[in-house]
């Protein structure tokens, strides 16, 4: 009887995993199609272990308004040895022109940054001089001139995205908590710009990603036209 119970339980777990895998694949495909992208089951994977351990997989690629765009799934753990539990993020990437120099910049909610700093040590921050923006977002960069990428229009665009999709307009404790849980964040790396939102790729994220696309394009234009702020 115990063996039968074990076999039935094991079969149930396997069926549940199979159902979940199919559901995840269907949601990825639906999001890709809603964005006008094509699935890329190429197995392209990237990993890095700078602040936690990240592994991300290419989901889809194509073009939106004539600009190349990629869709990735990112899995993040506090460390490589942190066990099986991980956070999942959806990543929208704009590759930069081959000759464009790009600084390394991360624009993230303040509370999220504070949590990461508590685990890994403080990051170098750059103030934009905009109190409304600096109170809720922080700009992480090694070069103070990187803040020049975030002009007034872009800062307001990031705040507007926050108001629309997180429902946060101020800088109180509860609003910062909502930011840490639900807000997207911006990464600029050599060769690409990315907008990252919590959760696995699914159709419900399309409005968030489409609203972030003009913000990514604005940063890309500044980098490609003016070059890197690095000396």
C-alpha positions in Angstrom: 0.0 0.0 0.0 2.8 2.4 0.8 4.5 1.7 -2.5 1.2 2.4 -4.3 0.8 5.6 -2.4 4.3 6.7 -3.3 3.8 5.9 -7.0 0.6 7.8 -7.1 2.1 10.8 -5.4 5.1 10.7 -7.7 2.9 10.6 -10.8 0.9 13.5 -9.5 4.0 15.6 -9.0 5.3 14.8 -12.5 1.9 15.7 -14.0 1.9 19.0 -12.1 5.4 19.8 -13.4 4.4 18.9 -16.9 1.3 21.1 -16.7 3.4 24.0 -15.3 6.0 23.7 -18.0 3.3 23.8 -20.7 1.6 26.8 -19.1 4.9 28.7 -18.8 5.8 28.0 -22.5 2.3 29.1 -23.6 2.6 32.3 -21.6 6.0 33.1 -23.0 4.8 32.5 -26.5 1.7 34.7 -26.0 3.8 37.6 -24.6 6.3 37.3 -27.5 3.5 37.4 -30.1 1.8 40.3 -28.4 5.0 42.3 -28.7 5.5 41.2 -32.3 8.6 39.0 -31.5 9.5 35.5 -32.6 10.4 32.7 -30.2 14.0 31.8 -30.2 14.4 28.3 -28.7 18.1 28.5 -29.3 19.3 27.6 -25.8 21.2 30.9 -25.6 22.0 31.4 -21.9 24.0 34.0 -20.0 25.2 33.8 -16.4 26.9 36.2 -14.0 27.7 36.3 -10.3 28.3 40.0 -9.4 25.5 40.7 -6.9 23.9 37.3 -6.4 23.8 34.6 -9.1 21.9 35.3 -12.3 21.0 33.0 -15.1 19.0 34.3 -18.1 17.7 32.6 -21.2 16.7 34.2 -24.5 13.0 33.8 -25.1 12.2 35.8 -28.2 13.7 38.4 -30.6 12.6 40.7 -33.4 12.1 44.3 -34.0 9.7 46.9 -32.7 9.4 50.2 -34.6 12.4 49.1 -36.6 14.7 48.6 -33.6 16.0 45.2 -32.6 14.5 43.9 -29.4 15.1 40.8 -27.3 13.0 39.2 -24.6 14.7 37.2 -21.8 13.8 35.3 -18.7 16.1 35.9 -15.7 16.5 33.7 -12.7 18.2 35.3 -9.7 19.4 33.7 -6.4 21.1 35.4 -3.5 24.1 33.2 -4.1 25.1 30.2 -6.2 24.6 28.1 -3.1 21.3 29.5 -2.0 19.4 26.4 -3.0 16.7 25.9 -5.5 14.5 28.9 -4.7 15.0 31.9 -7.0 13.3 35.1 -8.1 12.1 35.3 -11.7 12.2 38.4 -13.9 11.2 39.3 -17.4 13.9 41.3 -19.3 13.3 43.5 -22.3 16.6 44.2 -24.1 17.6 46.8 -26.7 21.0 46.0 -28.3 23.0 49.1 -29.0 24.8 50.0 -32.2 28.1 48.2 -32.5 30.2 51.4 -32.2 28.2 52.9 -29.3 30.1 53.3 -26.1 27.9 52.6 -23.0 28.6 53.2 -19.4 27.5 50.7 -16.8 24.5 52.2 -15.0 21.7 50.7 -12.9 18.6 52.7 -12.0 16.6 50.8 -9.4 14.1 51.5 -6.5 15.8 52.7 -3.4 14.5 50.0 -1.1 15.6 47.2 -3.5 19.0 48.8 -3.6 19.2 49.0 0.2 18.4 45.3 0.5 21.1 44.4 -2.0 23.6 46.7 -0.2 22.9 45.0 3.1 23.8 41.6 1.5 26.7 42.6 -0.7 28.0 45.9 0.5 27.4 49.5 -0.6 27.2 50.4 -4.3 28.6 53.6 -5.8 25.7 56.0 -6.3 25.3 59.1 -8.5 22.8 61.8 -7.6 20.8 63.4 -10.4 20.0 66.6 -8.5 16.3 65.9 -8.8 15.0 65.4 -5.2 11.7 63.9 -6.4 13.5 61.3 -8.4 16.5 60.7 -6.1 14.1 60.0 -3.1 12.6 56.9 -4.8 15.2 55.8 -7.4 18.9 55.5 -7.1 21.5 55.6 -9.9 24.3 53.1 -9.5 27.4 53.9 -11.5 31.1 54.2 -11.1 31.3 57.5 -13.0 29.3 60.6 -11.8 28.9 61.7 -15.4 26.7 58.7 -16.0 23.8 60.7 -14.5 23.8 62.8 -17.6 22.0 60.0 -19.4 19.0 60.7 -17.1 17.7 64.0 -18.3 14.6 65.6 -16.9 12.3 64.0 -19.5 13.7 60.5 -18.8 13.4 61.0 -15.0 9.8 62.1 -15.4 9.2 59.1 -17.7 10.5 56.7 -15.0 8.4 58.3 -12.3 5.3 58.2 -14.6 5.9 54.4 -15.2 6.1 54.0 -11.4 2.8 55.9 -10.9 1.0 53.9 -13.6 2.1 50.4 -12.8 3.1 50.3 -9.2 0.6 52.9 -8.0 3.2 54.9 -6.1 3.5 58.6 -6.3 5.4 59.5 -3.1 8.4 58.3 -1.2 6.8 56.8 2.0 7.7 53.5 3.5 4.8 51.6 2.1 5.3 53.1 -1.4 9.0 52.1 -1.3 8.0 48.6 -0.2 5.7 48.4 -3.3 8.6 49.6 -5.4 10.8 46.8 -4.1 8.2 44.2 -4.9 6.7 45.3 -8.1 8.7 48.1 -9.8 10.8 47.6 -12.9 14.4 48.8 -13.1 16.8 49.9 -15.8 20.2 48.5 -16.6 22.7 49.9 -19.1 25.6 47.7 -20.0 28.2 47.7 -22.8 26.3 46.8 -26.0 22.8 46.9 -24.6 20.1 48.4 -22.4 17.5 46.4 -20.4 14.3 47.0 -18.6 13.6 44.3 -15.9 10.3 43.6 -14.3 9.4 41.0 -11.6 7.7 37.8 -12.7 8.0 35.3 -15.5 7.1 36.3 -19.1 3.3 36.4 -19.5 0.8 38.5 -21.5 -0.1 40.6 -18.5 3.3 42.2 -18.6 2.9 43.6 -22.2 1.6 47.0 -21.1 4.5 47.4 -18.7 7.1 46.5 -21.3 5.6 48.6 -24.0 5.5 51.6 -21.7 9.2 51.1 -20.9 10.2 50.8 -24.5 10.3 54.6 -25.1 12.4 55.0 -22.0 14.9 52.5 -23.3 14.9 54.1 -26.7 15.6 57.5 -25.2 18.7 56.2 -23.4 19.8 54.4 -26.5 19.6 57.6 -28.6 21.6 59.5 -26.0 24.3 56.9 -26.0 24.5 56.4 -29.7 24.4 60.1 -30.6 26.6 61.5 -27.9 28.7 58.5 -27.0 29.6 57.2 -23.5 29.9 59.7 -20.7 33.2 58.0 -19.8 36.3 59.9 -20.6 
